[in-house]
Amino acid sequence: MATDHRKLATFTLADAFVVRVYESTRELPASERYGLQSQLRRAAVSIATNIVEGCARESDREHPRFFEVSFSSCREAIYLIDLSSRLKFIEPEISEEVALFGGRVAAALAALRKSIG
């Protein structure tokens, strides 16, 4: 049975992470607009959208798969934040804060997957 994604604390956290990623990548060089910036933003958005899609599925058996994809996208976003910092596109303090936020999202997703799976 479908679940309202807005009732999941994990979704709220993932949604806030997307906003934070957008804010932190706003100043990336124009040369990265279609490269690293785009990839990082897509990965972050994928976290929240896969939660939404998983919750929309009528079959409870399908939920874990979407949450797994969401978790993978979260790990991808964390890597890309770290890469952006090493390339000096994002200040180290901002990168660390966003990566820690991503880690909280990943932990929440792991707990959600475990609780349903």
VMD Tcl script that builds the backbone (N, CA, C; Angstrom):
set m [mol new atoms 351]
animate dup $m
set s [atomselect $m all]
$s set {name element resname resid chain x y z} {
  {N N MET 1 A 0.836 -1.181 0.000}
  {CA C MET 1 A 0.000 0.000 0.000}
  {C C MET 1 A 0.878 1.241 0.000}
  {N N ALA 2 A 0.493 2.240 -0.757}
  {CA C ALA 2 A 1.263 3.477 -0.872}
  {C C ALA 2 A 1.339 4.194 0.473}
  {N N THR 3 A 2.456 4.858 0.706}
  {CA C THR 3 A 2.710 5.607 1.927}
  {C C THR 3 A 2.927 7.068 1.564}
  {N N ASP 4 A 2.481 7.980 2.394}
  {CA C ASP 4 A 2.713 9.408 2.167}
  {C C ASP 4 A 4.168 9.722 2.536}
  {N N HIS 5 A 4.979 10.003 1.531}
  {CA C HIS 5 A 6.404 10.254 1.757}
  {C C HIS 5 A 6.645 11.418 2.710}
  {N N ARG 6 A 5.725 12.374 2.748}
  {CA C ARG 6 A 5.894 13.553 3.608}
  {C C ARG 6 A 5.829 13.206 5.089}
  {N N LYS 7 A 5.348 12.007 5.402}
  {CA C LYS 7 A 5.272 11.570 6.798}
  {C C LYS 7 A 6.555 10.884 7.274}
  {N N LEU 8 A 7.493 10.693 6.363}
  {CA C LEU 8 A 8.759 10.037 6.714}
  {C C LEU 8 A 9.809 11.085 7.094}
  {N N ALA 9 A 10.372 10.947 8.275}
  {CA C ALA 9 A 11.444 11.847 8.693}
  {C C ALA 9 A 12.634 11.750 7.733}
  {N N THR 10 A 12.855 10.571 7.186}
  {CA C THR 10 A 13.951 10.369 6.237}
  {C C THR 10 A 13.750 11.224 4.993}
  {N N PHE 11 A 12.522 11.313 4.514}
  {CA C PHE 11 A 12.259 12.164 3.346}
  {C C PHE 11 A 12.532 13.625 3.679}
  {N N THR 12 A 12.060 14.084 4.827}
  {CA C THR 12 A 12.267 15.484 5.226}
  {C C THR 12 A 13.753 15.805 5.284}
  {N N LEU 13 A 14.538 14.891 5.826}
  {CA C LEU 13 A 15.990 15.064 5.908}
  {C C LEU 13 A 16.604 15.087 4.503}
  {N N ALA 14 A 16.183 14.157 3.654}
  {CA C ALA 14 A 16.706 14.088 2.280}
  {C C ALA 14 A 16.347 15.351 1.497}
  {N N ASP 15 A 15.141 15.843 1.679}
  {CA C ASP 15 A 14.695 17.058 1.001}
  {C C ASP 15 A 15.547 18.259 1.432}
  {N N ALA 16 A 15.821 18.366 2.708}
  {CA C ALA 16 A 16.672 19.454 3.205}
  {C C ALA 16 A 18.099 19.320 2.656}
  {N N PHE 17 A 18.561 18.094 2.503}
  {CA C PHE 17 A 19.893 17.858 1.938}
  {C C PHE 17 A 19.960 18.355 0.488}
  {N N VAL 18 A 18.918 18.101 -0.277}
  {CA C VAL 18 A 18.880 18.587 -1.665}
  {C C VAL 18 A 19.043 20.107 -1.692}
  {N N VAL 19 A 18.293 20.790 -0.856}
  {CA C VAL 19 A 18.380 22.258 -0.803}
  {C C VAL 19 A 19.795 22.686 -0.435}
  {N N ARG 20 A 20.406 21.998 0.535}
  {CA C ARG 20 A 21.763 22.353 0.967}
  {C C ARG 20 A 22.780 22.113 -0.146}
  {N N VAL 21 A 22.612 21.044 -0.898}
  {CA C VAL 21 A 23.516 20.776 -2.021}
  {C C VAL 21 A 23.379 21.879 -3.073}
  {N N TYR 22 A 22.164 22.261 -3.389}
  {CA C TYR 22 A 21.963 23.340 -4.359}
  {C C TYR 22 A 22.627 24.625 -3.880}
  {N N GLU 23 A 22.455 24.948 -2.611}
  {CA C GLU 23 A 23.072 26.155 -2.066}
  {C C GLU 23 A 24.593 26.087 -2.145}
  {N N SER 24 A 25.153 24.945 -1.800}
  {CA C SER 24 A 26.610 24.824 -1.734}
  {C C SER 24 A 27.268 24.726 -3.111}
  {N N THR 25 A 26.502 24.409 -4.131}
  {CA C THR 25 A 27.079 24.297 -5.479}
  {C C THR 25 A 26.779 25.503 -6.360}
  {N N ARG 26 A 26.108 26.465 -5.802}
  {CA C ARG 26 A 25.732 27.666 -6.563}
  {C C ARG 26 A 26.948 28.388 -7.135}
  {N N GLU 27 A 28.053 28.366 -6.406}
  {CA C GLU 27 A 29.246 29.123 -6.803}
  {C C GLU 27 A 30.278 28.309 -7.573}
  {N N LEU 28 A 29.934 27.093 -7.970}
  {CA C LEU 28 A 30.874 26.318 -8.771}
  {C C LEU 28 A 31.158 27.053 -10.077}
  {N N PRO 29 A 32.336 26.865 -10.642}
  {CA C PRO 29 A 32.681 27.562 -11.884}
  {C C PRO 29 A 31.691 27.246 -13.010}
  {N N ALA 30 A 31.511 28.202 -13.881}
  {CA C ALA 30 A 30.600 28.014 -15.024}
  {C C ALA 30 A 31.003 26.798 -15.851}
  {N N SER 31 A 32.288 26.503 -15.886}
  {CA C SER 31 A 32.761 25.349 -16.662}
  {C C SER 31 A 32.243 24.032 -16.093}
  {N N GLU 32 A 31.766 24.030 -14.851}
  {CA C GLU 32 A 31.253 22.822 -14.214}
  {C C GLU 32 A 29.726 22.750 -14.217}
  {N N ARG 33 A 29.080 23.730 -14.831}
  {CA C ARG 33 A 27.616 23.775 -14.832}
  {C C ARG 33 A 27.002 22.487 -15.385}
  {N N TYR 34 A 27.607 21.930 -16.440}
  {CA C TYR 34 A 27.070 20.712 -17.055}
  {C C TYR 34 A 27.890 19.482 -16.689}
  {N N GLY 35 A 28.805 19.651 -15.775}
  {CA C GLY 35 A 29.635 18.540 -15.331}
  {C C GLY 35 A 29.358 18.213 -13.881}
  {N N LEU 36 A 30.285 18.566 -13.037}
  {CA C LEU 36 A 30.219 18.211 -11.624}
  {C C LEU 36 A 28.986 18.799 -10.934}
  {N N GLN 37 A 28.671 20.046 -11.198}
  {CA C GLN 37 A 27.506 20.661 -10.558}
  {C C GLN 37 A 26.226 19.906 -10.910}
  {N N SER 38 A 26.058 19.632 -12.185}
  {CA C SER 38 A 24.863 18.927 -12.642}
  {C C SER 38 A 24.791 17.521 -12.058}
  {N N GLN 39 A 25.900 16.799 -12.070}
  {CA C GLN 39 A 25.922 15.425 -11.556}
  {C C GLN 39 A 25.618 15.399 -10.063}
  {N N LEU 40 A 26.206 16.313 -9.320}
  {CA C LEU 40 A 25.994 16.363 -7.882}
  {C C LEU 40 A 24.541 16.698 -7.554}
  {N N ARG 41 A 24.002 17.654 -8.254}
  {CA C ARG 41 A 22.603 18.019 -8.014}
  {C C ARG 41 A 21.656 16.884 -8.392}
  {N N ARG 42 A 21.929 16.212 -9.496}
  {CA C ARG 42 A 21.078 15.078 -9.891}
  {C C ARG 42 A 21.132 13.962 -8.854}
  {N N ALA 43 A 22.331 13.686 -8.339}
  {CA C ALA 43 A 22.466 12.647 -7.314}
  {C C ALA 43 A 21.662 13.019 -6.063}
  {N N ALA 44 A 21.748 14.276 -5.647}
  {CA C ALA 44 A 21.014 14.717 -4.455}
  {C C ALA 44 A 19.506 14.639 -4.673}
  {N N VAL 45 A 19.052 15.098 -5.824}
  {CA C VAL 45 A 17.615 15.053 -6.122}
  {C C VAL 45 A 17.139 13.600 -6.190}
  {N N SER 46 A 17.972 12.723 -6.699}
  {CA C SER 46 A 17.622 11.311 -6.806}
  {C C SER 46 A 17.341 10.687 -5.440}
  {N N ILE 47 A 18.016 11.177 -4.417}
  {CA C ILE 47 A 17.789 10.646 -3.071}
  {C C ILE 47 A 16.322 10.834 -2.690}
  {N N ALA 48 A 15.863 12.074 -2.777}
  {CA C ALA 48 A 14.486 12.380 -2.375}
  {C C ALA 48 A 13.461 11.793 -3.340}
  {N N THR 49 A 13.731 11.859 -4.641}
  {CA C THR 49 A 12.731 11.378 -5.595}
  {C C THR 49 A 12.558 9.869 -5.531}
  {N N ASN 50 A 13.594 9.134 -5.212}
  {CA C ASN 50 A 13.441 7.685 -5.077}
  {C C ASN 50 A 12.669 7.320 -3.810}
  {N N ILE 51 A 12.784 8.123 -2.776}
  {CA C ILE 51 A 11.943 7.909 -1.592}
  {C C ILE 51 A 10.478 8.126 -1.980}
  {N N VAL 52 A 10.218 9.210 -2.697}
  {CA C VAL 52 A 8.848 9.506 -3.133}
  {C C VAL 52 A 8.313 8.366 -3.998}
  {N N GLU 53 A 9.112 7.944 -4.965}
  {CA C GLU 53 A 8.656 6.892 -5.866}
  {C C GLU 53 A 8.439 5.577 -5.124}
  {N N GLY 54 A 9.338 5.236 -4.223}
  {CA C GLY 54 A 9.171 4.012 -3.445}
  {C C GLY 54 A 7.905 4.038 -2.605}
  {N N CYS 55 A 7.635 5.184 -1.998}
  {CA C CYS 55 A 6.430 5.315 -1.176}
  {C C CYS 55 A 5.158 5.263 -2.016}
  {N N ALA 56 A 5.256 5.644 -3.269}
  {CA C ALA 56 A 4.077 5.671 -4.137}
  {C C ALA 56 A 3.699 4.287 -4.646}
  {N N ARG 57 A 4.586 3.342 -4.535}
  {CA C ARG 57 A 4.317 1.995 -5.020}
  {C C ARG 57 A 3.283 1.307 -4.147}
  {N N GLU 58 A 2.394 0.610 -4.785}
  {CA C GLU 58 A 1.348 -0.108 -4.062}
  {C C GLU 58 A 1.890 -1.354 -3.369}
  {N N SER 59 A 2.900 -1.953 -3.944}
  {CA C SER 59 A 3.461 -3.182 -3.392}
  {C C SER 59 A 4.549 -2.842 -2.368}
  {N N ASP 60 A 4.383 -3.311 -1.151}
  {CA C ASP 60 A 5.392 -3.091 -0.119}
  {C C ASP 60 A 6.724 -3.748 -0.472}
  {N N ARG 61 A 6.679 -4.762 -1.339}
  {CA C ARG 61 A 7.923 -5.434 -1.752}
  {C C ARG 61 A 8.817 -4.519 -2.578}
  {N N GLU 62 A 8.239 -3.508 -3.223}
  {CA C GLU 62 A 9.023 -2.620 -4.073}
  {C C GLU 62 A 9.720 -1.507 -3.296}
  {N N HIS 63 A 9.234 -1.178 -2.117}
  {CA C HIS 63 A 9.811 -0.085 -1.335}
  {C C HIS 63 A 11.315 -0.223 -1.122}
  {N N PRO 64 A 11.788 -1.389 -0.660}
  {CA C PRO 64 A 13.228 -1.505 -0.377}
  {C C PRO 64 A 14.119 -1.199 -1.579}
  {N N ARG 65 A 13.705 -1.562 -2.770}
  {CA C ARG 65 A 14.525 -1.324 -3.959}
  {C C ARG 65 A 14.728 0.175 -4.194}
  {N N PHE 66 A 13.667 0.947 -4.065}
  {CA C PHE 66 A 13.780 2.384 -4.269}
  {C C PHE 66 A 14.608 3.039 -3.164}
  {N N PHE 67 A 14.468 2.533 -1.933}
  {CA C PHE 67 A 15.269 3.076 -0.843}
  {C C PHE 67 A 16.742 2.711 -1.011}
  {N N GLU 68 A 16.999 1.566 -1.625}
  {CA C GLU 68 A 18.380 1.171 -1.928}
  {C C GLU 68 A 18.992 2.113 -2.972}
  {N N VAL 69 A 18.234 2.433 -4.004}
  {CA C VAL 69 A 18.707 3.376 -5.025}
  {C C VAL 69 A 18.945 4.743 -4.388}
  {N N SER 70 A 18.041 5.145 -3.517}
  {CA C SER 70 A 18.186 6.415 -2.813}
  {C C SER 70 A 19.478 6.438 -1.996}
  {N N PHE 71 A 19.755 5.356 -1.290}
  {CA C PHE 71 A 20.982 5.239 -0.495}
  {C C PHE 71 A 22.210 5.341 -1.389}
  {N N SER 72 A 22.181 4.661 -2.519}
  {CA C SER 72 A 23.314 4.704 -3.453}
  {C C SER 72 A 23.535 6.119 -3.981}
  {N N SER 73 A 22.469 6.810 -4.285}
  {CA C SER 73 A 22.582 8.197 -4.757}
  {C C SER 73 A 23.156 9.090 -3.670}
  {N N CYS 74 A 22.815 8.804 -2.437}
  {CA C CYS 74 A 23.350 9.580 -1.319}
  {C C CYS 74 A 24.856 9.389 -1.212}
  {N N ARG 75 A 25.302 8.157 -1.305}
  {CA C ARG 75 A 26.748 7.889 -1.256}
  {C C ARG 75 A 27.463 8.576 -2.426}
  {N N GLU 76 A 26.814 8.578 -3.601}
  {CA C GLU 76 A 27.377 9.267 -4.762}
  {C C GLU 76 A 27.504 10.763 -4.480}
  {N N ALA 77 A 26.469 11.360 -3.924}
  {CA C ALA 77 A 26.500 12.799 -3.628}
  {C C ALA 77 A 27.605 13.135 -2.633}
  {N N ILE 78 A 27.770 12.307 -1.621}
  {CA C ILE 78 A 28.830 12.540 -0.634}
  {C C ILE 78 A 30.201 12.495 -1.305}
  {N N TYR 79 A 30.405 11.524 -2.180}
  {CA C TYR 79 A 31.680 11.453 -2.912}
  {C C TYR 79 A 31.891 12.716 -3.754}
  {N N LEU 80 A 30.858 13.155 -4.456}
  {CA C LEU 80 A 30.995 14.311 -5.335}
  {C C LEU 80 A 31.242 15.607 -4.558}
  {N N ILE 81 A 30.685 15.691 -3.361}
  {CA C ILE 81 A 30.982 16.841 -2.493}
  {C C ILE 81 A 32.464 16.824 -2.124}
  {N N ASP 82 A 32.963 15.659 -1.738}
  {CA C ASP 82 A 34.378 15.524 -1.395}
  {C C ASP 82 A 35.265 15.867 -2.594}
  {N N LEU 83 A 34.896 15.367 -3.759}
  {CA C LEU 83 A 35.662 15.664 -4.977}
  {C C LEU 83 A 35.665 17.164 -5.255}
  {N N SER 84 A 34.523 17.796 -5.111}
  {CA C SER 84 A 34.428 19.244 -5.339}
  {C C SER 84 A 35.354 20.010 -4.411}
  {N N SER 85 A 35.478 19.530 -3.191}
  {CA C SER 85 A 36.378 20.172 -2.239}
  {C C SER 85 A 37.835 19.968 -2.638}
  {N N ARG 86 A 38.177 18.747 -3.015}
  {CA C ARG 86 A 39.570 18.469 -3.412}
  {C C ARG 86 A 39.969 19.231 -4.667}
  {N N LEU 87 A 38.988 19.521 -5.518}
  {CA C LEU 87 A 39.252 20.321 -6.714}
  {C C LEU 87 A 39.197 21.817 -6.429}
  {N N LYS 88 A 38.928 22.135 -5.154}
  {CA C LYS 88 A 38.883 23.515 -4.659}
  {C C LYS 88 A 37.726 24.322 -5.263}
  {N N PHE 89 A 36.630 23.630 -5.565}
  {CA C PHE 89 A 35.410 24.289 -6.046}
  {C C PHE 89 A 34.501 24.682 -4.887}
  {N N ILE 90 A 34.633 23.969 -3.761}
  {CA C ILE 90 A 33.841 24.230 -2.567}
  {C C ILE 90 A 34.813 24.355 -1.400}
  {N N GLU 91 A 34.578 25.317 -0.536}
  {CA C GLU 91 A 35.429 25.510 0.641}
  {C C GLU 91 A 35.395 24.252 1.518}
  {N N PRO 92 A 36.541 23.892 2.098}
  {CA C PRO 92 A 36.599 22.675 2.916}
  {C C PRO 92 A 35.575 22.633 4.052}
  {N N GLU 93 A 35.329 23.776 4.697}
  {CA C GLU 93 A 34.367 23.803 5.808}
  {C C GLU 93 A 32.957 23.496 5.308}
  {N N ILE 94 A 32.611 24.047 4.158}
  {CA C ILE 94 A 31.282 23.801 3.581}
  {C C ILE 94 A 31.181 22.344 3.143}
  {N N SER 95 A 32.216 21.852 2.495}
  {CA C SER 95 A 32.238 20.462 2.050}
  {C C SER 95 A 32.056 19.512 3.223}
  {N N GLU 96 A 32.765 19.758 4.304}
  {CA C GLU 96 A 32.669 18.891 5.472}
  {C C GLU 96 A 31.263 18.918 6.064}
  {N N GLU 97 A 30.679 20.102 6.160}
  {CA C GLU 97 A 29.323 20.243 6.715}
  {C C GLU 97 A 28.305 19.512 5.851}
  {N N VAL 98 A 28.418 19.675 4.526}
  {CA C VAL 98 A 27.464 19.032 3.614}
  {C C VAL 98 A 27.671 17.518 3.620}
  {N N ALA 99 A 28.917 17.078 3.658}
  {CA C ALA 99 A 29.194 15.639 3.703}
  {C C ALA 99 A 28.660 15.010 4.988}
  {N N LEU 100 A 28.801 15.705 6.108}
  {CA C LEU 100 A 28.243 15.199 7.369}
  {C C LEU 100 A 26.720 15.117 7.299}
  {N N PHE 101 A 26.107 16.119 6.687}
  {CA C PHE 101 A 24.661 16.120 6.481}
  {C C PHE 101 A 24.283 14.913 5.620}
  {N N GLY 102 A 25.032 14.690 4.552}
  {CA C GLY 102 A 24.789 13.530 3.694}
  {C C GLY 102 A 24.937 12.226 4.453}
  {N N GLY 103 A 25.893 12.176 5.363}
  {CA C GLY 103 A 26.074 10.992 6.196}
  {C C GLY 103 A 24.864 10.729 7.083}
  {N N ARG 104 A 24.266 11.790 7.591}
  {CA C ARG 104 A 23.033 11.636 8.393}
  {C C ARG 104 A 21.905 11.089 7.531}
  {N N VAL 105 A 21.819 11.585 6.294}
  {CA C VAL 105 A 20.788 11.094 5.375}
  {C C VAL 105 A 21.024 9.614 5.072}
  {N N ALA 106 A 22.270 9.257 4.792}
  {CA C ALA 106 A 22.607 7.859 4.492}
  {C C ALA 106 A 22.264 6.953 5.673}
  {N N ALA 107 A 22.562 7.398 6.889}
  {CA C ALA 107 A 22.248 6.601 8.078}
  {C C ALA 107 A 20.729 6.434 8.233}
  {N N ALA 108 A 19.985 7.500 7.978}
  {CA C ALA 108 A 18.527 7.420 8.067}
  {C C ALA 108 A 17.975 6.465 7.015}
  {N N LEU 109 A 18.542 6.517 5.816}
  {CA C LEU 109 A 18.108 5.607 4.752}
  {C C LEU 109 A 18.436 4.157 5.099}
  {N N ALA 110 A 19.608 3.930 5.659}
  {CA C ALA 110 A 19.992 2.574 6.053}
  {C C ALA 110 A 19.031 2.040 7.116}
  {N N ALA 111 A 18.685 2.884 8.065}
  {CA C ALA 111 A 17.737 2.476 9.109}
  {C C ALA 111 A 16.355 2.209 8.520}
  {N N LEU 112 A 15.944 3.042 7.580}
  {CA C LEU 112 A 14.645 2.847 6.938}
  {C C LEU 112 A 14.628 1.530 6.172}
  {N N ARG 113 A 15.667 1.269 5.407}
  {CA C ARG 113 A 15.757 0.010 4.652}
  {C C ARG 113 A 15.706 -1.188 5.597}
  {N N LYS 114 A 16.422 -1.091 6.695}
  {CA C LYS 114 A 16.455 -2.197 7.655}
  {C C LYS 114 A 15.083 -2.412 8.301}
  {N N SER 115 A 14.374 -1.326 8.564}
  {CA C SER 115 A 13.092 -1.441 9.255}
  {C C SER 115 A 11.996 -2.055 8.383}
  {N N ILE 116 A 12.145 -1.942 7.082}
  {CA C ILE 116 A 11.103 -2.484 6.195}
  {C C ILE 116 A 11.536 -3.760 5.488}
  {N N GLY 117 A 12.842 -4.025 5.536}
  {CA C GLY 117 A 13.335 -5.074 4.695}
  {C C GLY 117 A 13.651 -6.373 5.253}
}
mol reanalyze $m
mol bondsrecalc $m
mol representation Tube
mol addrep $m
